[in-house]
Amino acid sequence: MAGMKKKAEVTIYDISKALNISASTVSRGLNNSPQVRKELRKKIMHTAQEMGYQHNKFAANLRQKRTRTLGVIIPRIDSHFMSSVISGMEKVANNSGYQLLISQSEESASLEEANIQALFNSRVDGFLVSLSYETKNSDSFQKIFRKDIPLVFFDRVFECGNCVSVVIDNFRAGYDATSHLIDQGCRKIIHVGGSMNRNVYSDRFRGYRQALAEKSLEFDDNSLIITDLSDSSGELIIRRLLNNGSMPDGIFTANDTSAVSIICELKKKGYRVPEDIAVVGFNDDPVSRIVEPNLTTVHYPGRAMGDVAASTMIRILEGTQFEKVNSIILSHELIIRQSSLKSGNNIISLQAGK
């Protein structure tokens, strides 16, 4: 710690002096070598502990050909969801003696590929990856597969035989969000989605379509708007809806950032939320509880996702992940707040305990 005087590190030479044996014997004993008698090995271990000897991790890692680092590639770090995932990962990794090397693809496939190469060259023990908007196929991951380096995808994933995916059931979540709007009396519901290259957005969209189809509600080309889901997307979305000539009575959008942007823009144009247009977001970011009216959204367990992804990776590396898993599905929850409650009498009952 800063400000505290550090004691001189205890070395194997200090132990050899204390036990009056050679440093190389101490080294072998500490590495549990059968060349050293069992009693002497015990004695060496015991003395090392008493003297506060810390095994030189770096030298040991070089011998084991392990770096005890995990390479993490995420689309961007400035989202509340991603920072929750990273904090879940860090806790697990640090507790198990691993470090994270984190890089951002900034939603670019070529930058993602450069990150893979850089982490590969850093000899990370495993990869934890959430894919960019642009990534079309798994070509840039082939080197990882060939070298048999463990790979865990989370949130935005590829289906592949030799990797693990940690996800929520995005199809079900999209279905739940849309069904809720239908239950509130919405009959013309549009969906604002992200890149359909990605499972999270295509699955949420499929869930939305399924909910509409079950109630025979119309879907046409104007019902889906693809954007970058940024905090400036509301303006573009509302302009597009106004240009289409007929406003919806419900909007289900694939993240909270765009939902808040949409609510602000609707209010500017004189629409009331939820009376005129009900809005549902996705992720349960803190902003969903600040925007007025508070935002109905899908709780996405980011920290748990990071925890599960890192724990699974470490079990694979330590050889304790015995059952073969390809996909781990975490549970989501629809959190109902004012922004979607058209039938106002529901507010009290559904808000209880939230």
VOPAGU-2260 file (C-alpha; in pm, 1 decimal, decimal comma):
REM VOPAGU-2260
SITE   aa  ch    i         X         Y         Z
SITE  MET   A    0       0,0       0,0       0,0
SITE  ALA   A    1     118,2     355,1     -67,6
SITE  GLY   A    2     275,5     521,4     231,9
SITE  MET   A    3     352,7     196,6     413,9
SITE  LYS   A    4     711,2      72,3     437,2
SITE  LYS   A    5     736,6    -258,9     255,1
SITE  LYS   A    6     929,7    -533,4     426,8
SITE  ALA   A    7    1201,9    -686,0     210,7
SITE  GLU   A    8    1056,8    -980,6      18,9
SITE  VAL   A    9    1149,9   -1318,6     162,8
SITE  THR   A   10    1348,9   -1516,8     -96,5
SITE  ILE   A   11    1433,6   -1884,2    -135,5
SITE  TYR   A   12    1785,5   -1790,9     -20,6
SITE  ASP   A   13    1648,9   -1677,5     317,3
SITE  ILE   A   14    1471,3   -2013,3     352,2
SITE  SER   A   15    1782,9   -2206,9     247,2
SITE  LYS   A   16    1986,7   -2018,0     509,5
SITE  ALA   A   17    1725,3   -2087,2     781,0
SITE  LEU   A   18    1716,7   -2460,2     700,2
SITE  ASN   A   19    2083,0   -2488,0     605,4
SITE  ILE   A   20    2007,9   -2651,1     269,4
SITE  SER   A   21    2073,8   -2537,6     -87,7
SITE  ALA   A   22    1848,3   -2283,1    -260,4
SITE  SER   A   23    1783,3   -2528,6    -544,1
SITE  THR   A   24    1652,9   -2785,3    -291,8
SITE  VAL   A   25    1421,9   -2517,4    -146,9
SITE  SER   A   26    1298,9   -2434,5    -497,4
SITE  ARG   A   27    1229,9   -2800,8    -574,4
SITE  GLY   A   28    1057,3   -2846,4    -239,8
SITE  LEU   A   29     832,0   -2545,7    -299,4
SITE  ASN   A   30     738,1   -2688,9    -639,3
SITE  ASN   A   31     655,4   -3018,6    -470,9
SITE  SER   A   32     923,5   -3207,9    -663,0
SITE  PRO   A   33     946,6   -3582,0    -586,0
SITE  GLN   A   34    1326,8   -3537,1    -595,6
SITE  VAL   A   35    1295,7   -3393,2    -243,5
SITE  ARG   A   36    1204,8   -3623,2      46,1
SITE  LYS   A   37     844,1   -3580,1     161,5
SITE  GLU   A   38     942,5   -3479,5     520,0
SITE  LEU   A   39    1184,9   -3219,2     386,8
SITE  ARG   A   40     922,5   -3087,3     142,9
SITE  LYS   A   41     681,9   -3041,0     435,8
SITE  LYS   A   42     952,0   -2866,8     637,2
SITE  ILE   A   43    1035,4   -2633,4     346,5
SITE  MET   A   44     666,6   -2546,3     295,2
SITE  HIS   A   45     617,9   -2487,2     666,6
SITE  THR   A   46     926,6   -2263,6     698,1
SITE  ALA   A   47     826,7   -2070,8     383,8
SITE  GLN   A   48     482,9   -2002,8     533,4
SITE  GLU   A   49     627,9   -1902,2     871,7
SITE  MET   A   50     867,9   -1657,3     706,7
SITE  GLY   A   51     593,3   -1511,2     483,1
SITE  TYR   A   52     748,3   -1625,3     155,8
SITE  GLN   A   53     539,6   -1535,0    -149,2
SITE  HIS   A   54     575,5   -1765,6    -444,3
SITE  ASN   A   55     693,1   -1572,9    -749,5
SITE  LYS   A   56     378,3   -1598,9    -955,8
SITE  PHE   A   57     536,2   -1465,1   -1271,3
SITE  ALA   A   58     823,3   -1717,9   -1278,6
SITE  ALA   A   59     583,0   -1999,3   -1194,1
SITE  ASN   A   60     348,3   -1890,0   -1471,9
SITE  LEU   A   61     628,7   -1893,4   -1726,7
SITE  ARG   A   62     700,1   -2253,0   -1637,1
SITE  GLN   A   63     331,5   -2344,5   -1650,1
SITE  LYS   A   64     285,6   -2155,7   -1979,6
SITE  ARG   A   65     -12,2   -1980,2   -1821,0
SITE  THR   A   66     -46,4   -1603,8   -1783,6
SITE  ARG   A   67    -350,9   -1609,7   -1553,0
SITE  THR   A   68    -501,5   -1332,1   -1763,9
SITE  LEU   A   69    -836,8   -1340,8   -1941,2
SITE  GLY   A   70    -894,5   -1134,7   -2255,1
SITE  VAL   A   71   -1227,8    -951,3   -2259,6
SITE  ILE   A   72   -1370,9    -791,1   -2574,1
SITE  ILE   A   73   -1683,8    -578,9   -2540,0
SITE  PRO   A   74   -1861,4    -347,2   -2786,6
SITE  ARG   A   75   -1819,4     -44,3   -2558,6
SITE  ILE   A   76   -1759,3      22,0   -2193,9
SITE  ASP   A   77   -1977,2     332,9   -2158,0
SITE  SER   A   78   -2301,9     140,6   -2115,7
SITE  HIS   A   79   -2435,1      73,5   -1767,7
SITE  PHE   A   80   -2508,4    -284,1   -1867,4
SITE  MET   A   81   -2151,8    -354,4   -1985,7
SITE  SER   A   82   -1992,1    -192,7   -1682,2
SITE  SER   A   83   -2213,0    -416,0   -1459,7
SITE  VAL   A   84   -2097,4    -722,4   -1655,6
SITE  ILE   A   85   -1731,0    -620,7   -1616,2
SITE  SER   A   86   -1767,8    -565,4   -1241,7
SITE  GLY   A   87   -1919,3    -915,3   -1209,0
SITE  MET   A   88   -1627,1   -1060,3   -1406,5
SITE  GLU   A   89   -1359,2    -871,3   -1215,3
SITE  LYS   A   90   -1480,4    -989,9    -877,4
SITE  VAL   A   91   -1476,0   -1356,1    -981,3
SITE  ALA   A   92   -1143,9   -1327,6   -1169,0
SITE  ASN   A   93    -964,5   -1146,3    -886,3
SITE  ASN   A   94   -1089,6   -1394,4    -627,5
SITE  SER   A   95    -943,6   -1676,5    -837,1
SITE  GLY   A   96    -611,4   -1503,6    -902,7
SITE  TYR   A   97    -683,2   -1400,0   -1262,7
SITE  GLN   A   98    -658,7   -1057,4   -1421,6
SITE  LEU   A   99    -872,8    -914,2   -1699,4
SITE  LEU   A  100    -735,4    -743,9   -2009,2
SITE  ILE   A  101   -1030,3    -542,6   -2142,4
SITE  SER   A  102   -1062,1    -403,7   -2495,2
SITE  GLN   A  103   -1345,0    -234,9   -2685,8
SITE  SER   A  104   -1449,9    -304,5   -3042,3
SITE  GLU   A  105   -1653,3      19,4   -3059,3
SITE  GLU   A  106   -1907,6    -182,1   -3265,3
SITE  SER   A  107   -1647,7    -235,5   -3542,1
SITE  ALA   A  108   -1569,9    -581,6   -3682,4
SITE  SER   A  109   -1217,1    -480,9   -3790,1
SITE  LEU   A  110   -1133,4    -333,3   -3449,2
SITE  GLU   A  111   -1272,7    -648,9   -3288,6
SITE  GLU   A  112   -1036,7    -856,2   -3504,8
SITE  ALA   A  113    -740,6    -634,9   -3406,3
SITE  ASN   A  114    -836,2    -681,5   -3038,4
SITE  ILE   A  115    -846,6   -1060,0   -3080,8
SITE  GLN   A  116    -497,9   -1050,8   -3235,6
SITE  ALA   A  117    -355,8    -825,0   -2962,5
SITE  LEU   A  118    -498,1   -1040,2   -2681,9
SITE  PHE   A  119    -382,8   -1356,7   -2858,5
SITE  ASN   A  120     -30,1   -1210,0   -2875,0
SITE  SER   A  121     -54,0   -1128,6   -2503,1
SITE  ARG   A  122    -104,9   -1504,9   -2452,4
SITE  VAL   A  123    -427,9   -1472,4   -2255,7
SITE  ASP   A  124    -550,9   -1803,8   -2111,4
SITE  GLY   A  125    -907,0   -1754,2   -2237,0
SITE  PHE   A  126   -1138,0   -1512,0   -2419,2
SITE  LEU   A  127   -1463,9   -1357,8   -2291,9
SITE  VAL   A  128   -1638,8   -1188,4   -2584,1
SITE  SER   A  129   -1952,4    -988,2   -2661,7
SITE  LEU   A  130   -1976,8    -927,3   -3037,9
SITE  SER   A  131   -1983,5    -597,0   -3226,3
SITE  TYR   A  132   -2278,2    -475,5   -3436,7
SITE  GLU   A  133   -2081,5    -542,6   -3755,4
SITE  THR   A  134   -1944,0    -894,0   -3697,8
SITE  LYS   A  135   -2089,6   -1119,6   -3966,2
SITE  ASN   A  136   -1918,5   -1454,8   -3902,6
SITE  SER   A  137   -1671,8   -1632,6   -3678,6
SITE  ASP   A  138   -1371,0   -1611,9   -3917,1
SITE  SER   A  139   -1163,2   -1393,1   -3687,3
SITE  PHE   A  140   -1209,2   -1646,4   -3403,7
SITE  GLN   A  141   -1073,2   -1943,2   -3601,8
SITE  LYS   A  142    -721,5   -1901,8   -3463,6
SITE  ILE   A  143    -861,7   -1926,7   -3108,5
SITE  PHE   A  144   -1055,6   -2242,7   -3198,3
SITE  ARG   A  145    -751,0   -2398,8   -3367,6
SITE  LYS   A  146    -528,6   -2334,8   -3066,4
SITE  ASP   A  147    -797,2   -2473,4   -2836,8
SITE  ILE   A  148    -804,4   -2156,0   -2626,5
SITE  PRO   A  149   -1128,2   -2150,2   -2422,6
SITE  LEU   A  150   -1387,4   -1901,3   -2549,1
SITE  VAL   A  151   -1698,1   -1784,7   -2364,0
SITE  PHE   A  152   -1941,6   -1553,3   -2543,1
SITE  PHE   A  153   -2182,1   -1343,8   -2337,1
SITE  ASP   A  154   -2485,4   -1128,8   -2425,1
SITE  ARG   A  155   -2409,6   -1097,9   -2799,2
SITE  VAL   A  156   -2304,7   -1446,2   -2901,2
SITE  PHE   A  157   -2235,2   -1689,8   -3183,3
SITE  GLU   A  158   -2366,9   -2043,2   -3178,1
SITE  CYS   A  159   -2062,3   -2266,7   -3197,8
SITE  GLY   A  160   -1981,1   -2622,0   -3099,1
SITE  ASN   A  161   -1663,0   -2553,9   -2906,1
SITE  CYS   A  162   -1753,3   -2247,0   -2703,9
SITE  VAL   A  163   -1998,1   -2149,1   -2430,1
SITE  SER   A  164   -2266,2   -1877,7   -2452,5
SITE  VAL   A  165   -2410,6   -1691,6   -2153,7
SITE  VAL   A  166   -2738,0   -1519,1   -2247,8
SITE  ILE   A  167   -3089,6   -1437,2   -2137,1
SITE  ASP   A  168   -3390,2   -1561,0   -2333,3
SITE  ASN   A  169   -3417,1   -1250,4   -2551,7
SITE  PHE   A  170   -3699,9   -1401,1   -2755,5
SITE  ARG   A  171   -3908,3   -1452,1   -2441,3
SITE  ALA   A  172   -3816,8   -1107,4   -2308,3
SITE  GLY   A  173   -3925,8    -941,1   -2635,4
SITE  TYR   A  174   -4245,6   -1142,5   -2625,2
SITE  ASP   A  175   -4313,5   -1044,2   -2260,6
SITE  ALA   A  176   -4255,4    -673,0   -2326,9
SITE  THR   A  177   -4483,8    -669,9   -2632,4
SITE  SER   A  178   -4755,1    -880,3   -2463,9
SITE  HIS   A  179   -4758,9    -628,8   -2178,9
SITE  LEU   A  180   -4824,6    -343,9   -2425,0
SITE  ILE   A  181   -5103,1    -549,2   -2586,7
SITE  ASP   A  182   -5253,6    -614,3   -2241,1
SITE  GLN   A  183   -5255,1    -237,5   -2184,3
SITE  GLY   A  184   -5475,7    -197,3   -2493,0
SITE  CYS   A  185   -5207,7    -104,9   -2748,9
SITE  ARG   A  186   -5301,8    -216,1   -3101,1
SITE  LYS   A  187   -5041,9     -42,5   -3319,4
SITE  ILE   A  188   -4704,2    -125,8   -3166,6
SITE  ILE   A  189   -4374,1     -45,8   -3334,2
SITE  HIS   A  190   -4037,2    -196,5   -3247,1
SITE  VAL   A  191   -3711,1      -3,8   -3238,3
SITE  GLY   A  192   -3424,0    -250,8   -3279,6
SITE  GLY   A  193   -3046,8    -269,0   -3314,8
SITE  SER   A  194   -2837,3    -456,3   -3571,0
SITE  MET   A  195   -3014,5    -774,3   -3678,6
SITE  ASN   A  196   -2669,9    -940,0   -3714,2
SITE  ARG   A  197   -2682,6    -982,1   -3339,2
SITE  ASN   A  198   -2878,7   -1248,1   -3153,5
SITE  VAL   A  199   -2995,7   -1006,8   -2882,8
SITE  TYR   A  200   -3172,9    -774,9   -3128,0
SITE  SER   A  201   -3298,0   -1036,2   -3373,5
SITE  ASP   A  202   -3435,7   -1247,9   -3084,3
SITE  ARG   A  203   -3612,6    -952,7   -2918,7
SITE  PHE   A  204   -3762,8    -868,7   -3258,3
SITE  ARG   A  205   -3879,5   -1229,0   -3309,6
SITE  GLY   A  206   -4044,1   -1223,8   -2964,3
SITE  TYR   A  207   -4222,1    -898,5   -3057,1
SITE  ARG   A  208   -4344,6   -1051,7   -3386,7
SITE  GLN   A  209   -4470,2   -1361,9   -3207,5
SITE  ALA   A  210   -4672,8   -1157,4   -2956,2
SITE  LEU   A  211   -4831,9    -953,6   -3240,0
SITE  ALA   A  212   -4907,1   -1265,9   -3445,6
SITE  GLU   A  213   -5083,0   -1437,2   -3154,8
SITE  LYS   A  214   -5323,4   -1143,5   -3128,2
SITE  SER   A  215   -5351,0   -1100,2   -3508,5
SITE  LEU   A  216   -5210,3    -746,1   -3484,4
SITE  GLU   A  217   -5069,4    -595,5   -3801,5
SITE  PHE   A  218   -4700,1    -575,8   -3879,9
SITE  ASP   A  219   -4570,0    -390,5   -4184,6
SITE  ASP   A  220   -4243,2    -240,0   -4309,6
SITE  ASN   A  221   -4296,1      70,0   -4098,6
SITE  SER   A  222   -4334,3    -133,9   -3779,0
SITE  LEU   A  223   -3959,5    -197,1   -3739,0
SITE  ILE   A  224   -3709,3      86,7   -3710,6
SITE  ILE   A  225   -3339,7      -6,0   -3689,7
SITE  THR   A  226   -3112,7     251,7   -3523,0
SITE  ASP   A  227   -2791,0     269,4   -3320,7
SITE  LEU   A  228   -3013,4     288,0   -3006,2
SITE  SER   A  229   -2812,4     590,9   -2890,4
SITE  ASP   A  230   -2929,2     876,9   -2669,4
SITE  SER   A  231   -2988,0    1087,3   -2981,0
SITE  SER   A  232   -3194,7     822,1   -3163,6
SITE  GLY   A  233   -3531,8     954,4   -3036,8
SITE  GLU   A  234   -3533,4    1249,2   -3273,4
SITE  LEU   A  235   -3476,7    1030,3   -3581,7
SITE  ILE   A  236   -3736,3     774,4   -3467,8
SITE  ILE   A  237   -4013,5    1025,2   -3396,9
SITE  ARG   A  238   -3941,5    1215,6   -3720,9
SITE  ARG   A  239   -3969,3     889,0   -3911,6
SITE  LEU   A  240   -4298,8     798,7   -3740,2
SITE  LEU   A  241   -4445,2    1142,5   -3812,5
SITE  ASN   A  242   -4334,6    1112,3   -4176,9
SITE  ASN   A  243   -4506,7     773,6   -4201,7
SITE  GLY   A  244   -4827,7     960,8   -4131,2
SITE  SER   A  245   -4965,3     749,6   -3847,4
SITE  MET   A  246   -4837,7     736,8   -3492,0
SITE  PRO   A  247   -4837,9     410,1   -3294,4
SITE  ASP   A  248   -5002,5     372,1   -2953,7
SITE  GLY   A  249   -4714,1     159,2   -2821,1
SITE  ILE   A  250   -4335,2     147,4   -2870,4
SITE  PHE   A  251   -4110,7    -138,8   -2759,6
SITE  THR   A  252   -3745,4     -43,2   -2798,1
SITE  ALA   A  253   -3439,6    -265,5   -2752,4
SITE  ASN   A  254   -3261,8     -55,6   -2488,6
SITE  ASP   A  255   -3335,6     207,0   -2221,6
SITE  THR   A  256   -3110,5     474,3   -2373,8
SITE  SER   A  257   -3327,2     494,0   -2685,1
SITE  ALA   A  258   -3648,1     461,9   -2478,2
SITE  VAL   A  259   -3559,3     770,0   -2271,7
SITE  SER   A  260   -3464,6     958,7   -2588,1
SITE  ILE   A  261   -3802,6     861,6   -2742,7
SITE  ILE   A  262   -3999,6     972,6   -2432,9
SITE  CYS   A  263   -3823,5    1314,1   -2431,4
SITE  GLU   A  264   -3891,0    1361,2   -2802,0
SITE  LEU   A  265   -4258,7    1257,4   -2771,2
SITE  LYS   A  266   -4307,8    1509,6   -2491,0
SITE  LYS   A  267   -4150,4    1784,5   -2705,0
SITE  LYS   A  268   -4399,0    1704,5   -2980,8
SITE  GLY   A  269   -4691,5    1727,7   -2736,8
SITE  TYR   A  270   -4765,0    1354,8   -2694,7
SITE  ARG   A  271   -4846,6    1217,2   -2349,3
SITE  VAL   A  272   -4670,5     904,2   -2225,5
SITE  PRO   A  273   -4835,5     660,3   -2159,6
SITE  GLU   A  274   -5185,8     799,3   -2237,4
SITE  ASP   A  275   -5118,4     861,7   -2609,2
SITE  ILE   A  276   -4818,7     632,4   -2659,2
SITE  ALA   A  277   -4694,7     369,6   -2413,7
SITE  VAL   A  278   -4318,8     297,5   -2407,7
SITE  VAL   A  279   -4122,1      -8,4   -2293,3
SITE  GLY   A  280   -3740,1     -22,2   -2288,0
SITE  PHE   A  281   -3483,0    -291,9   -2213,2
SITE  ASN   A  282   -3188,8    -337,3   -1965,3
SITE  ASP   A  283   -3318,2    -167,8   -1648,3
SITE  ASP   A  284   -3048,9     100,6   -1654,2
SITE  PRO   A  285   -3057,3     351,4   -1362,9
SITE  VAL   A  286   -3193,5     614,0   -1607,8
SITE  SER   A  287   -3518,0     412,9   -1628,8
SITE  ARG   A  288   -3601,2     520,9   -1272,2
SITE  ILE   A  289   -3510,7     887,0   -1334,4
SITE  VAL   A  290   -3698,8     962,5   -1655,9
SITE  GLU   A  291   -4051,4    1098,8   -1609,7
SITE  PRO   A  292   -4265,8     891,1   -1632,0
SITE  ASN   A  293   -4050,9     607,4   -1493,8
SITE  LEU   A  294   -3974,8     352,1   -1762,5
SITE  THR   A  295   -4115,7       0,5   -1792,3
SITE  THR   A  296   -3820,7    -217,6   -1888,5
SITE  VAL   A  297   -3671,8    -566,2   -1885,8
SITE  HIS   A  298   -3430,0    -629,9   -1600,5
SITE  TYR   A  299   -3113,8    -772,9   -1754,2
SITE  PRO   A  300   -2884,1    -929,1   -1491,1
SITE  GLY   A  301   -2551,6    -778,6   -1605,1
SITE  ARG   A  302   -2346,4    -846,7   -1293,2
SITE  ALA   A  303   -2472,4   -1206,1   -1277,7
SITE  MET   A  304   -2387,7   -1249,4   -1646,1
SITE  GLY   A  305   -2028,3   -1134,1   -1585,2
SITE  ASP   A  306   -2003,7   -1356,8   -1279,8
SITE  VAL   A  307   -2131,0   -1667,0   -1464,3
SITE  ALA   A  308   -1917,0   -1603,0   -1776,1
SITE  ALA   A  309   -1595,6   -1561,5   -1573,5
SITE  SER   A  310   -1673,7   -1853,4   -1335,7
SITE  THR   A  311   -1741,6   -2083,8   -1630,6
SITE  MET   A  312   -1417,1   -1975,3   -1799,8
SITE  ILE   A  313   -1212,7   -2036,6   -1485,1
SITE  ARG   A  314   -1371,0   -2380,6   -1433,5
SITE  ILE   A  315   -1276,7   -2470,6   -1792,2
SITE  LEU   A  316    -918,4   -2350,3   -1735,6
SITE  GLU   A  317    -885,0   -2527,1   -1401,0
SITE  GLY   A  318   -1029,1   -2846,0   -1546,4
SITE  THR   A  319   -1327,0   -2852,3   -1309,4
SITE  GLN   A  320   -1599,6   -2782,3   -1568,9
SITE  PHE   A  321   -1693,7   -3146,3   -1614,3
SITE  GLU   A  322   -2032,5   -3130,4   -1784,1
SITE  LYS   A  323   -2028,6   -3006,5   -2144,9
SITE  VAL   A  324   -2236,4   -2689,6   -2162,5
SITE  ASN   A  325   -2292,4   -2483,1   -2474,1
SITE  SER   A  326   -2546,9   -2235,4   -2349,2
SITE  ILE   A  327   -2627,4   -2090,1   -2007,6
SITE  ILE   A  328   -2954,2   -1895,3   -1992,3
SITE  LEU   A  329   -3005,1   -1644,3   -1709,4
SITE  SER   A  330   -3351,2   -1526,2   -1608,9
SITE  HIS   A  331   -3489,9   -1183,1   -1697,6
SITE  GLU   A  332   -3782,5    -993,0   -1546,3
SITE  LEU   A  333   -4028,2    -740,5   -1688,2
SITE  ILE   A  334   -4034,2    -444,0   -1450,7
SITE  ILE   A  335   -4355,9    -248,4   -1492,9
SITE  ARG   A  336   -4349,8     125,2   -1423,9
SITE  GLN   A  337   -4562,4     422,9   -1534,7
SITE  SER   A  338   -4442,0     464,3   -1895,1
SITE  SER   A  339   -4653,2     174,2   -2023,5
SITE  LEU   A  340   -4959,2     180,1   -1797,0
SITE  LYS   A  341   -5235,4     306,9   -2022,7
SITE  SER   A  342   -5505,4     156,5   -1803,2
SITE  GLY   A  343   -5416,2     378,0   -1508,3
SITE  ASN   A  344   -5595,8     167,7   -1249,4
SITE  ASN   A  345   -5311,4     -88,5   -1274,4
SITE  ILE   A  346   -5052,3     146,9   -1138,6
SITE  ILE   A  347   -5100,4      76,6    -769,9
SITE  SER   A  348   -5112,1    -302,2    -792,5
SITE  LEU   A  349   -4821,1    -339,6   -1034,6
SITE  GLN   A  350   -4597,9     -85,9    -867,1
SITE  ALA   A  351   -4628,9    -250,1    -526,3
SITE  GLY   A  352   -4289,8    -365,9    -406,9
SITE  LYS   A  353   -4107,4    -219,8    -703,1
